[in-house]
Amino acid sequence: MIGEVTVSEIMKKYMVSCTGKGETGWEKHILLNDGEKHYSGRLYWDSHDGYECHWDGAIPPEADRPEFEYTLDCITEGDN
């Protein structure tokens, strides 16, 4: 059986460089407040599965409608 590959093994054989780095996913913490109810959760996106929301309890009534996650992403695009 051959053991794990090591950094020195690869460096001896190849010249390694990186031509760029891509983002394949992210997570945003989302807070919604309508004056009476508060909703909190995380909005996830990845290049393979698209959007997904995970709520910390109550789920906003609009959450099952088309484009809800995309709309949240657009609204929060500049937020940090």
N, C-alpha and C positions, 0 to 999 in steps of 0.2 A: 504494500500500500504506500502511495506517495503522500508525504506530509503536506501541511499547509504551505501555500506560496508565501514568500517573504519579500519585503521591500528590496533587500540586497539582491535577491535572485532576479527580480524584474529589472532593477537598475543596471545590473551587469549585462543583461540581454537587450534591453530596449532604451531608446531615448524617449522619455515620457514628457508630454506637454498637454496642456488643456487649452482648447480654442474658444471656450466660453462655457457658461453655466446657465442652464434653463430652470425656470421655476415650474414644477409639475403639480404644485398644490399649495394651499394656504388655509388659514383659519382666522375668522373674525369673531370677536365677542360682541353680541348684539343685545341691546336693551331697547324694549318698546314700552311706552307708557301712554295710555289714553286718558289720563287724569283720574281714573278709578282703578284700573288693573295695571300691573307691572308684569312684563314678560322678559325673561332673560334666557339666553342660550348661545350656541356657537353655530356659525355658518361656515361650512367647509366647502371647498372646491378643489377638485383635482382633474387633471387632464384626461383621465381615463373614465371617471364616473360622473363628472359634472358636479352639481350642487347637492348639498345635503344639510339639513338643520337638525340640531339636537337641542331640545328645550329643557330647562331646569324645573319643570313642573307643568304649570298651565301652558297650553299651546294656543297661540293667537288663532282666532276663527278663520282668518284668511290663509292660514298655512297650507291648506289642502288645495288651494287654487293654483292654476297654472301661472308660472313665472314669478311666484312669490319670492323665492330665494334670489333669483336674478334681480328683482326689483330692490330687495334689501342690499344687494351688492352694489347696485348703481347709486342708491341713496348714500351709502357709507363710503364710497370710493375714495374720497380725500381724507377721511378720518384716520386718526392714529390713536 
